[in-house]
Amino acid sequence: MSPPPSPLMLLPLLHLAAGSFAAGNAKATPPSAAAAAGAGAPAPVPTPWPEQFHAVVFTNLTESGGRLQLIDLYYDWPKGRNLNLIHSQLSGDPTYDVEWTNGTSYYFDSGSCRTVRFPVGLLPPDWLADGAVYLGREHVDGFDCHLWTKVDFIWYYEEVATGRPVRWNFFNGV
């Protein structure tokens, strides 16, 4: 099966969030759901991810004391696995993050390996549809986006025209 053209880029960040990750833009205030959705208009439904895809992800965590990373993400829901090949800026040695549906993740490079357990496990393609709150529309990085929040610290931006993910922010009160 060939990968879809959309750059679905946000899955590895959920695992970072489990470790008290905080991104920039924490001071931004989303529009209210009622005002943004319009009076009486039904909220849109988030677009599920394809069951298998490859995406190239760029993360800029410098505002929160982190680093720049380029990540090749390989998501495979039917086989219950996800691989993130993480290239940190100015580092020749990539880090591999292999994630499984049962919540087990293995992080390794040429010199170390560690196992981490996440209670969430691999996110299903429709993970956002259950429990997300629609906050309205917002213009982000040149895209007209729908904006949802989930579990009080994830903001997920999806392009209105295509349903592709555009941005994903995590907040922990910073």
N, C-alpha and C positions, 0 to 999 in steps of 0.2 A: 504494500500500500504506500503510495507516495504521500509525503507530508503536505499539509495544506499551506497555501502561501501566507497565511496570517502569522505574524510574529507573536505567539503567545508567550509572554515573557515573565510571568510573575510567580510561578509555582515555587521556586526555591526560596522565595522570601518568606513564605509562611513558616518554614522550618527555622529561619533566622528569628522570626517573631517569638517563637517559643523560648528563645534564649534572651528575652528582654531587649529586643532590637528596637531602636527608635530612629526614625528617618527625619530628614529635614521637613520643612513646611508645616511643622506642628502648630504654628500660630494661625494657619489659614482657617477660615470659618466657612463651612459649606452652607448653601442656601437651605432654607427650611423645606422639608418634604412637601408640605401643603402648598407653599408659594411656588415651588419649582415645578411640581407636577400639574399645577393648574387646578382650578376649582372643579372638583368632581371627576377629573380625568383619571383613569386607572393607571397605576404605575407600570412601567415596562417590566418585562421579565428578562433577567440576565441570560445572555447566550451561553449555552453549555460549551465546554471545550470539546474538540475532537477527541476520540478515544486514543489516538496515537498522533504525535507530532514531534517535530524538531523545531526549536526556536533558538535564536541568538539573543541573549539578554545582556544589557548593559546596566550595571548598578553603580550609583554614585552615592557612597555613604560618607563622604568626606565631611559633611556638615555635622555629623554625629560622631566624629572621631574615628570613622572607618576608612575605607579605601575605595579605589576604583577597581571594578572587576568586569571581565568579559566572560560570560558563561554560555556554553553550549548545553542546552537542556534537551533531553530526550525523554519524552513522556509516553508511557505504554500502559494504559489502564487495563486492557484485557489480560495482560500478563503480570499485572500488579507490581510494576517497577518504574523507576525514574532514575535517570543518570544526569548529574550536573558535572560538567567538566569545567572547572573554575580556573581562570587565568587572572591572577592578580597583577596589577600594574608593576612593571619592572621585575617580574619574577619569571624565571624560565621554567620552574617546576610547577606544573598544574596540581591542583587538589581535585580529587575525585570524590563525589558525594553520591553514593548509591543508596536509594531509598526504596523501601518495600511497603506493600499494603499493610502489613502487620505492625507498622510503626518503627521498625528497625532501620537505622541509617548507618552506613559505614563511611567515614571520612578518612581518606588516605592519600599520601603522596609518596615520594621516593624514600622518605625517611621515617614515616610514622603511620599508624593506623589506630583509629578509635571508633568505638561503637556508641551510638546515641539512640535512646528510645524516645519517640514522640507519641503522645497519646492520640494524635490526629491520624497518623498513618498517611498514606498516599491520598491526596484529595481526589474524589470522584469528579467526572466531567461537569456535573451539575451542582458542585459544592456550594455555589453562591445562592442558588435558588431557595435553599432551606435556611430561613432565619435572617436573611439580609434585609436591610431597611433602605428604601429608595430615598435619596436626598435631593434629586433633581438633576438638572443639566448644568454643566460647567464647561467652559472653554479651557482646554489644557494642552500645552505644547502644540498649538495650531490645530487641535482636533475638537470638534463638538462632541462632548461626552455625556453619557448617563453616569451618575455617581451613586454608588451604594456603600453602606457601611455594614460591617458584620462584627459580632462579638465586641463591640465598643472600641476597637482599636485598628480595624482594617478599613481603609478606604480604597475602593476598586473603581477605576475609571474605564468605561467601555465606549468605543467610538459609536455614535448614534447611527451613522450611515452603514457600517459594516458589521458591527457586533464584536470587533476585535478589541482585545485588551490594549490599553494605552499606558496605563500607569497603575501602580499599587503602592500605597503608603501604609506604614504601620506606626502607631503612636502608643506610647506608654506613659502619658501624662507629662512629658517634657514640653 
